Each structure stands twice: as C-alpha cells, then as structure tokens.
Amino acid sequence: MMMKTANDIVNWIIQSGLLVWLFYFGFAVGKPFIDSKIKHAKTAQEKELWTLVQQASMTEVNALVGKNMPGQEKFERAVAGVYSYLEAKGLHIDGKQIQSAVQSAYELSALTPTVDPNEEEQVEDGTVKAIDPKEVA
C-alpha cells in the first residue's frame, strides 16, 4: 500500500509537469544568484589588479626620480616597465590604463612639486607676489 502511494505520487509529479516547473523555478532563482557571485568575484579581482598596477607604477616612477633624462622619456620608461612586469606575471591590461596609473604615480611622486594652483604666492611682507609676464608666456 505504501509503495503504491509513493509510486502514484512520483507518477503524478512527472505527468503533471511539476518536475519541469520545479526545475525551471530553481534555474530562474539560481541563475541570478550565481551571476551576482561571478560579477562580485570579477569586480574584486579587477580591484586587486588595479591596486597591483598602481603599486608597480609607483615603484617604476620612484626608480626614475634621480635619473637625468627628459620627463617624456621617464614616462615612457615607466609605462614600459609596468607593462613588462605585468606581462611577466601573465596579467594583461590596456595600455591606456597603464599610462593612467603611471601618470597618477608621477603626480604623487617627488618628481612633481606640490603646488596648490588656488593658493597665491606671498612675499615676506604678506602681500601677493606680482606675476612676471616673462614666466607666464
């Protein structure tokens, strides 16, 4: 009696389409959850990669601080150094992003003087220094 009832229930589930509906419902609910987990993992991985690029850029820029060469050559060397470092690690990133990271590192380095463009230079008596037309042109 118990076996026949269980058999009837299984047959009803299969014949009524409940099994198909349960499978579809499980897929519809599970897919967005899995997709969000994949997206989160990719975002975390990209964040870590960007941190690595920034650190490599800062290292390259700081290594070039005392070198006697033009700024553009330092920039190109730093970009090439970061690119080769990432290639050696098997990581691939767009060249524009590497250039952006190197530019950011350059702006934070000792190569760039810290000047506040909104702050006016004052002379010893507290007045504002006059602009020299030869320096502006």
ABEGO torsion letter per residue (X at the ends): XAAAAAAAAAAAAAAAGAAAAAAAAAAAAAAAAAAAAAAAAAAAAAAAAAAAAAAAAAAAAAAAAABBBBAAAAAAAAAAAAAAAAAAAGBBBBAAAAAAAAAAAAAABAABBBBBAABBBBBAAGBBBBBBAAAAX
